[in-house]
């Protein structure tokens, strides 16, 4: 699932790059009225009109540049992750951004200037990639990149910076020439520098805030995992201590069985011994995660029912294959039950506010695979929510996502997989796919 998502993001990056290359051809200065304003100022010079023209030009340049720059950053991120080469996150934007100017200048639009602003933006992207270290999402990077682009583009409209490689484009040059003609150079420079400073400072503050927020989130997840590990250790110690009184009870039951002649009491002793051995096996499965025993599908579902639904008024539908008692699984029954109960709890959270809410436990058999599923008819999950659901600590009462990291861990411990089927407004099904046993044990 993660590889499929990465592939989609790579294609999205390529689409944004293509959009960024094509935009100068159809989103022009004439299409948003800049050419008309310049012609008007040539006959009736006006400082206000000049500032409006400069603002429209900077906005146009930012809009045309954003898809390409964002696509280059996204493509670098995803290829870096896929091939585990962090240097690609910097190398790909460093290569693609100048390439855009070469492609455009070789075609219809001449003199698409690769100047100092483009270099500053590339350096800003490199610095951003170094600082964020994979913590920022695409949306967060987009927010920062918009601020950087809009801020740096204003430097093109500062007349005294022209000698340093700023604003060599035809329209920017014309705007600055008009500023000289009407004696508006200082005002235009001050106006541009103030806006540049505002947006660049905002980009720095926003970057720092977003990185700090992600660090806090990561620390929160680490604390949750540490707390979970501590709870697990305490539980294991407690469960281990139960073995001592169980051994004492089993010894006493054996003595009672030897001492009495009453057949009814002997039957009771036998039943108690069976229960003690069953409990001892459960404790062994809890203490040793890798310990697995053969168990029929019906036995597993019955155990789930007794663990989660027995003694409650909760109603759950069951859709099981015929003769489920003949379908054998080699599992750690305790851990698998905990995983399925986790999914059942999530499903009930998803339908909590729905009058017609329904939870169904499903089982399907495909060749030598058994799929165990828990389904609800809740509001469903978006693609973004499904991706977040696998992260430890992620939780919400609006859809199944709580504790799926544990379910995934249990499935992988059984050489299985977990995946989610969900449609907005239709509901969600989480499937645990397990490999069946050998042919003899899987004869159903």
C-alpha positions in Angstrom: 0.0 0.0 0.0 2.8 2.4 0.9 4.6 1.7 -2.4 1.4 2.4 -4.3 1.0 5.7 -2.5 4.6 6.6 -3.3 4.1 5.8 -7.0 1.0 8.1 -7.0 3.0 10.9 -5.4 5.8 10.5 -8.0 3.2 10.8 -10.8 1.7 13.8 -9.0 5.2 15.4 -9.0 5.6 14.8 -12.7 2.2 16.2 -13.4 3.0 19.4 -11.4 6.3 19.7 -13.3 4.5 19.5 -16.7 1.9 22.0 -15.4 4.7 24.4 -14.4 6.3 24.2 -17.8 3.0 24.7 -19.7 1.6 27.6 -17.6 3.7 30.4 -19.2 2.1 29.6 -22.5 -1.5 30.0 -21.4 -1.3 32.1 -18.2 0.3 35.3 -19.6 0.5 38.9 -18.7 -2.2 39.7 -21.2 -4.6 37.2 -19.7 -4.7 38.9 -16.3 -4.6 42.5 -17.6 -1.0 43.5 -17.0 -0.3 44.5 -20.6 -3.4 46.7 -20.5 -2.2 48.4 -17.4 1.2 49.1 -18.8 -0.2 50.6 -22.0 -2.5 52.8 -19.9 0.4 54.0 -17.8 2.4 54.9 -20.9 -0.3 57.5 -21.7 -1.3 58.3 -18.1 1.5 57.6 -15.7 0.3 56.8 -12.1 2.1 55.6 -9.0 -0.9 53.6 -7.8 -1.3 51.9 -11.2 2.4 51.1 -11.1 2.1 49.4 -7.6 -0.9 47.5 -8.7 0.9 46.3 -11.9 3.9 45.2 -9.8 1.7 43.3 -7.4 -0.1 41.5 -10.3 3.2 40.7 -12.0 4.7 39.2 -8.8 1.5 37.2 -8.1 1.5 35.9 -11.7 5.2 34.8 -11.5 4.6 33.1 -8.2 1.5 31.2 -9.5 3.4 30.1 -12.6 6.5 29.0 -10.7 4.8 27.2 -7.8 3.6 24.0 -9.5 7.0 23.4 -11.0 9.0 24.1 -7.9 6.6 22.0 -5.8 6.7 19.2 -8.3 10.5 19.2 -8.3 10.6 19.0 -4.5 7.9 16.3 -4.4 9.7 14.2 -7.0 13.0 14.6 -5.1 11.4 13.5 -1.8 9.7 10.4 -3.2 12.6 9.2 -5.3 14.9 9.8 -2.4 12.6 7.6 -0.2 12.2 4.9 -2.8 15.9 4.4 -3.5 17.0 5.4 0.0 19.2 8.2 -1.3 18.7 11.3 0.7 20.9 13.3 -1.6 18.3 13.0 -4.4 16.0 15.3 -2.4 18.4 18.1 -3.2 19.9 16.9 -6.4 16.6 16.6 -8.3 15.3 20.1 -7.6 18.8 21.5 -8.3 18.7 19.9 -11.7 15.1 20.4 -12.7 14.6 24.0 -11.8 17.2 25.4 -14.2 16.0 22.9 -16.8 12.6 24.6 -16.8 14.1 27.9 -18.0 16.1 26.1 -20.7 13.0 24.3 -22.0 10.8 27.4 -22.1 13.5 29.6 -23.7 14.1 26.9 -26.4 10.4 27.1 -27.4 7.9 29.9 -27.9 8.6 32.2 -25.0 12.0 34.0 -25.4 14.2 35.5 -22.6 12.6 33.6 -19.7 15.3 34.8 -17.4 17.1 32.5 -15.0 18.5 35.1 -12.6 19.4 35.7 -9.0 15.9 35.1 -7.7 15.8 31.6 -9.1 19.2 30.9 -7.5 18.0 32.3 -4.1 14.9 30.1 -4.3 17.0 27.0 -5.1 19.2 27.8 -2.1 16.1 28.2 0.1 14.8 24.8 -1.0 18.1 23.2 -0.2 18.1 24.8 3.2 14.5 23.8 3.8 15.3 20.1 2.8 18.3 20.2 5.2 16.3 21.6 8.1 13.0 19.6 7.9 14.7 16.1 7.5 11.5 14.5 6.2 9.3 15.9 9.0 7.1 18.2 6.8 4.3 16.9 4.6 3.7 18.1 1.1 1.0 20.5 2.3 3.3 22.0 4.9 6.1 22.4 2.3 3.7 24.1 0.0 2.8 26.7 2.6 6.5 27.5 3.1 7.3 27.5 -0.6 4.5 29.9 -1.4 5.9 32.4 1.1 9.5 32.0 -0.3 8.4 32.4 -3.9 6.2 35.4 -3.3 8.9 37.1 -1.1 11.8 36.5 -3.5 9.8 37.5 -6.6 9.4 41.0 -5.2 13.2 41.6 -5.5 12.7 41.6 -9.3 10.8 44.8 -8.9 13.5 46.7 -7.0 15.2 49.0 -9.6 18.7 49.2 -7.9 19.0 45.4 -7.8 18.8 45.0 -11.6 22.6 45.2 -11.8 22.8 42.1 -9.6 20.7 39.8 -11.8 17.2 40.7 -10.5 14.3 41.5 -12.8 15.7 41.1 -16.3 12.4 39.8 -17.7 10.7 42.0 -20.3 7.7 43.0 -18.2 9.7 43.6 -15.0 12.2 45.8 -16.9 9.2 47.8 -18.3 7.7 48.3 -14.9 11.0 49.6 -13.5 11.5 51.9 -16.5 8.0 53.4 -15.9 9.0 53.9 -12.2 12.0 55.9 -13.4 10.0 58.0 -15.8 7.4 59.1 -13.2 10.0 59.4 -10.4 8.6 56.5 -8.4 11.8 54.5 -8.0 12.1 55.0 -4.2 8.5 54.2 -3.5 8.5 51.0 -5.7 11.8 49.9 -4.1 10.4 50.4 -0.5 7.1 48.8 -1.4 8.9 45.7 -2.9 11.5 45.3 -0.1 8.9 45.6 2.7 6.7 42.9 1.1 9.7 40.8 0.4 10.8 41.0 4.0 7.3 40.3 5.3 6.9 37.1 3.3 10.5 35.8 3.9 10.3 36.4 7.6 6.9 34.7 7.6 8.5 31.7 5.8 11.2 31.4 8.4 8.7 31.6 11.3 6.4 29.2 9.6 9.2 26.7 8.9 10.4 26.8 12.5 6.8 26.4 13.9 6.0 23.5 11.6 9.3 21.6 12.3 8.8 22.2 16.1 5.2 20.9 15.8 6.4 17.8 14.1 9.1 17.2 16.6 6.6 17.5 19.4 4.3 15.0 17.6 7.3 12.6 17.1 8.2 12.8 20.8 4.5 12.2 21.7 4.6 9.0 19.6 7.8 7.9 21.3 6.3 8.4 24.7 3.2 6.4 23.7 5.4 3.5 22.4 7.5 3.7 25.6 4.4 3.6 27.7 3.0 0.7 25.7 6.2 -1.2 26.1 6.2 -0.6 29.8 2.6 -1.7 30.1 3.4 -4.8 28.1 6.3 -5.6 30.4 4.2 -5.1 33.5 1.5 -7.3 32.1 4.0 -10.0 31.2 5.4 -10.0 34.7 1.9 -10.2 36.1 0.9 -13.0 33.8 4.2 -14.9 34.6 3.4 -14.6 38.3 0.0 -16.3 37.7 1.8 -19.6 36.9 2.8 -20.1 40.5 -0.8 -20.2 42.0 -2.0 -22.2 39.0 0.6 -24.8 39.7 -0.5 -24.9 43.4 -4.1 -25.2 42.4 -3.4 -28.0 40.0 -1.4 -29.9 42.7 -4.3 -29.5 45.2 -6.8 -30.6 42.7 -4.7 -33.8 42.0 -4.6 -34.5 45.7 -8.4 -34.1 46.1 -8.9 -36.4 43.1 -6.7 -39.1 44.8 -8.4 -38.7 48.2 -12.1 -38.8 47.3 -14.1 -41.6 45.9 -17.2 -39.6 44.9 -17.4 -39.8 41.1 -19.1 -36.4 40.8 -16.3 -34.7 42.7 -13.7 -36.6 40.5 -15.5 -35.2 37.5 -15.4 -31.7 38.9 -11.6 -32.1 39.6 -11.1 -33.3 36.0 -12.9 -30.2 34.7 -10.9 -27.9 36.9 -7.6 -29.6 35.7 -8.7 -29.1 32.1 -9.4 -25.4 32.7 -6.1 -25.0 34.5 -4.2 -26.5 31.6 -6.1 -24.3 29.2 -5.3 -21.2 31.2 -1.6 -22.3 31.4 -1.5 -22.6 27.6 -3.0 -19.1 27.3 -0.4 -17.7 29.6 2.4 -19.4 27.6 1.0 -17.8 24.4 1.0 -14.4 26.1 4.5 -14.8 27.4 5.9 -16.1 24.1 4.6 -14.1 21.1 6.1 -16.6 18.6 4.3 -19.5 20.2 1.6 -20.8 17.8 -0.8 -23.7 18.0 -3.4 -25.2 15.6 -6.8 -23.7 16.0 -10.0 -24.0 14.0 -11.6 -20.9 12.6 -14.7 -21.6 14.6 -12.7 -22.0 17.8 -11.0 -18.6 17.2 -14.3 -16.8 16.4 -15.9 -18.4 19.5 -13.0 -17.2 21.6 -13.3 -13.7 20.2 -17.0 -13.8 21.0 -16.4 -14.8 24.5 -13.6 -12.2 25.0 -15.5 -9.2 23.6 -19.2 -9.9 23.3 -20.1 -12.3 26.0 -22.3 -10.8 28.7 -23.1 -7.6 26.7 -26.1 -6.5 24.7 -23.9 -5.7 21.7 -25.0 -7.3 18.5 -22.6 -8.4 15.8 -23.3 -10.1 12.6 -21.2 -13.1 11.5 -20.5 -14.1 7.9 -18.4 -17.3 8.1 -17.7 -20.0 5.6 -19.5 -23.3 5.9 -17.8 -25.9 8.1 -15.6 -23.3 9.7 -14.6 -25.9 12.4 -12.6 -27.7 9.7 -10.6 -24.7 8.6 -7.4 -24.8 10.6 -5.0 -21.9 11.4 -1.7 -22.1 13.2 -1.8 -18.9 15.3 -1.1 -17.4 18.7 -4.8 -17.4 19.6 -4.4 -14.8 22.4 -2.7 -12.2 20.3 -4.9 -12.8 17.3 -7.9 -12.4 19.5 -6.6 -9.1 20.9 -6.1 -7.9 17.3 -9.6 -8.8 16.2 -11.1 -7.3 19.4 -9.2 -4.1 18.6 -10.8 -4.0 15.2 -14.3 -4.7 16.7 -13.8 -1.8 19.2 -12.8 0.5 16.3 -15.8 -0.6 14.3 -18.2 0.3 17.2 -16.5 3.7 17.5 -17.2 4.3 13.8 -21.0 3.6 14.2 -21.4 5.2 17.6 -23.7 8.0 16.5 -25.6 6.0 13.8 -29.0 4.5 14.5 -28.6 1.9 11.8 -25.0 1.1 12.6 -23.9 -2.4 12.1 -20.7 -4.4 12.8 -19.9 -7.7 11.0 -17.2 -10.2 11.5 -16.2 -11.8 8.2 -14.1 -14.8 7.2 -13.2 -15.8 3.6 -11.1 -18.6 2.3 -9.0 -18.3 -0.8 -6.9 -21.3 -1.8 -4.6 -21.6 1.3 -5.3 -18.1 2.7 -7.9 -17.2 5.3 -9.1 -13.6 5.4 -10.5 -12.4 8.7 -12.3 -9.1 8.6 -14.2 -6.7 10.7 -16.7 -4.5 8.8 -18.8 -1.5 9.7 -21.2 0.8 7.9 -19.8 4.0 9.3 -18.7 7.1 7.5 -15.7 5.6 5.9 -12.1 6.8 5.6 -10.2 9.0 3.1 -6.9 7.9 1.6 -5.1 10.3 3.9 -6.9 8.8 7.0 -6.0 5.3 5.8 -2.4 6.2 5.6 -2.3 7.8 9.0 -4.2 4.9 10.6 -1.1 2.7 10.6 0.9 5.1 12.8 1.2 4.4 16.5 -0.8 6.8 18.6 -3.1 8.0 15.8 -6.7 7.9 17.0 -10.1 9.4 16.2 -13.7 8.6 17.0 -14.8 9.3 13.4 -13.4 6.2 11.7 -11.5 3.0 12.4 -7.9 3.9 12.9 -7.2 3.3 16.6 -4.4 0.8 17.2 -4.1 -0.5 13.7 -0.3 -0.5 14.3 -0.8 -3.3 16.8 -3.0 -5.3 14.4 -0.4 -4.9 11.7 2.3 -6.1 14.1 0.2 -9.2 15.0 -0.5 -10.0 11.4 3.2 -9.7 10.4 4.1 -11.9 13.4 1.9 -14.6 11.7 3.5 -13.9 8.2 0.3 -12.2 7.2 -0.8 -8.8 6.0 -3.4 -6.2 6.9 -5.2 -3.9 4.5 -8.2 -1.5 4.6 -11.2 -1.3 2.2 -13.2 1.8 2.8 -15.5 4.2 0.9 -16.8 7.5 2.2 -20.4 7.2 3.3 -20.3 3.4 2.9 -18.2 2.1 5.7 -14.9 0.3 6.3 -13.6 -3.2 6.4 -10.2 -4.1 7.8 -8.9 -7.5 6.6 -6.2 -9.7 8.3 -4.9 -12.1 5.7 -3.3 -15.3 7.1 -1.6 -18.2 5.4 -3.3 -21.5 6.0 -1.6 -24.5 7.4 -0.2 -27.5 5.5 -2.4 -29.4 3.2 -3.5 -32.0 5.7 -4.5 -29.5 8.3 -6.1 -27.2 5.7 -8.4 -29.9 4.4 -11.8 -28.3 4.5 
